[in-house]
Amino acid sequence: MANDAVRSRRSSALKKKIVDAGSSTRSSRRIRKRRAIERERQARTGLVVVIIAVIVILLLLSLAFGGRASAGGDVGLQDKQRFQRAKALRDAVLNKGGKFVGRLRGGGKKSSHSGTKDKTATRGGKNGGMRYLDPRQLPPLPGAPKESYKGKGDKYGFDGTGDDGWEESAKKSPRKGLGPQVDYTKSDRYTYPDLMYEPPNDGTYPPFESMLKVFETWGQDNLDSPPDTIAEVLQHFDYEDPEQVDAAIRYRDLELPFKMYNVREVIGAGRKWTDEYLSEHFNGDNDDDDAPESHGQCQQSVDNFFAFHRAEKWSVPLLGPPPSVDLDWTFDRWARHAVYADEVSLPVGEKHVYWQSGVPREERLERYERWTFVSRDLPSFSSPEPTFFGFNPREQKGIQCRFGERGITAATHYDGGRNMIAMITGAKRYILSPPNACTKLGVVTERKHPSYRHSMLNFGRVTLLDKTSDINMSEREREWLRIAADAPTLSTVLKAGEVLYVPSHWFHYIVSLQKSAQCNTRSGMHEEGNPYWGGEEDVVQCTAGDSEDEEEGE
């Protein structure tokens, strides 16, 4: 019995040790767990602190870049304040209820920007409702340090919502069915220079004026009150006259701009391209022929100014809302808005819409049955064999067609290819400058910038520089416009049935004078250009890059 009692006590003691050990183990585990949780909490706190510090540093750097000193003035506190007003203007126009009306198509996320409504956001004011640019959308002034750009956008671009309010106004328009106030396709308001069959290659052709003089003579947005007589300065050649065609070829070989008229192919397309005809082909409802369905894209800007940009590089936080957004409108809806814009003389500060379409370069090599209506209706542009307009088909990059409504203004740019532009319907005003004027046009030179090799400047504002009231543009924009005001420039109106030749690397700035349709094709690059007006070397030095052709230009 004694032995049993001893064994019982030993067993109880052993059990107690086991229980105590288990309790100690659980306690140790809890301690280790608490310590691990504490370490994780400390790590997260440290990470948050690091992230906040990085954000603060980036904001400071952003402010530092925004306030860099530049030639002709300090883009510091004054520019920062003007930029804030400019951004408020853009945001107020693009916002509804304080939200940016548009989304990044990639992830479907909305981009929110607070907007404040103030007097500067009123559209159609003393300055015609033109927007003011964020200085960072422009290159540094000559002599200023280079500025890097590291922003990213979205490869799928920006979607807009459009609006329907104009449709009710269109129904009530007192000018319904009357067309534009001024029909620029009528030839009785133009004067033309005497024909010169031998092109002068001494720097006297084409005759240039300063950009300021061009817009003082005829303001960019004065579409309802043009000069009584519009003086043309480019040579106009009759396409039906073989002798004049030969003369035009000599101008083309010297990389000098000119225009052709009486082009039956273009005139015929203009008669055919009614809104109904075009809508059927863009909708795939064409019953009169077997042409494949064509495709296009509608874009919208907050006003009448459109500037090229690459959506995949456009950072909304860095640059503000994009210059334009994509709409899901059909061609028919675009056309009705363009008719409305003509009838009511759509103010420059109202939203404008633009339709563009293209024909891929491969289409000209396909069987005729696979040609879309553009290739069929413009055979001299789509032919796989050389023609006057497509004289180097191997270098052709397709056909680009642009459908503009009244007032739309496209920022200046150049194309590397030798460009033949046919006006099918309506009329556009082309403002041309030669390649060696590149340094005066505010062309973006930072390779990673979304508008590299293009300008964001609204040249129509050069006439506002001596006006001080209600002009809130930044010093950078103001100084660039002062520089551009002196650039060699000419103005020409391209009317339905005419074709304009724009040589390689020549800058063109375009104002749609009324509802219009225009298509262009390019025939490879001319590297040397003209000895008096420059060529590829001038734009390469100006942009510090290459001059390869692009397909988005006109």
ZISUL-V983144 format. One line per field, one symbol per residue. ss: DSSP state (a for helix, b for strand, c for the rest). psi: psi as a letter, one per 40 degrees, with the letter a starting at -180 (. if undefined). burial: # if it has 24 or more other ideal C-beta (glycine too) atoms within 12 Angstrom, else .. Layout:
ss: ???
psi: ???
burial: ???
This chain:
ss: caaaaaaaaaaaaaaaaaaaaaaaaaaaaaaaaaaaaaaaaaaaaaaaaaaaaaaaaaaaaaaaaaccbbccbbccaaaaaaaaaaaaaaaaaabbccbbccbbcccccbccccccccaaacccccccccccccaaaccccccccccccccccccccbbcccccaaaaaaacccccccccccccccaaabbcccccccccccccccccbbaaaaaaaccccccccccccbbccccbbbcccaaaaaaaaaaaaccccbbbbccaaaaaaaaaccaaaaaaaaaccccccccccccbbbbbbcccbbccccaaaccaaaacccccbbbcccaaaaaaaaaaaaaacccccccbbbbbbbbcaaaaaccaaaccaaaaacaaaaccccccccccaaacccbbbbbbccccbbbbbbccbbbbbbbbbcbbbbbbbcaaaaaaccbccccccccccbbcccaaaaaaccccccccccaaaaaaaaaacccbbbbbbbbcccbbbbccccbbbbbbcccbbbbbbbbbbccccbcccbcaaaaaaaaccccccccccc
psi: ddddddddddddddddddddddddddddddddddddddddddddddddddddddddddddddddddeiiiieihfbdddddddddddddddddeihfeihgiihdceehihhhihhhadeehifadeeeiihihdeeiiiiheiiihiheiibheeahhidaiedddddddeheeheeaidhheeheeeiiiiihhdhhhfeeehihiiiddddeddhidegdegiidhhhieihhiheehddddddddddddefhiiiiifhdddddddddgiddddddddefeheeifhihiiihhiiieaehhhiihdeehhdddeaiidiiiifiidddddddddddddeghideihiihhiiihidddeeiiddehiddddegdedeheihiddgegddehfahhhhhiihehhhiiiihdihhhhhhdiaiihhhiiideedeeefhhehdeiefheiiehgdeedeedehdhfhfiidddddddddddeihiihihhiheihhhhihehhhhhhhdihihiiiiifiihddahddeaadddddddefaifiiieei.
burial: .............................................................#..####.#..#.#...##.##############....#####......#.#.#....##.#.#.################.#..#.#.#.##..####.#...#...#........##.####....#.#...#..#.....########.##.#######..#...#.########....##.######.########.#.###.##.##.#.######........##.#.################.####.##########.#################################.##......#############...#######..###################################################.##################.....###############.#########################################.##.#####.###.##...########
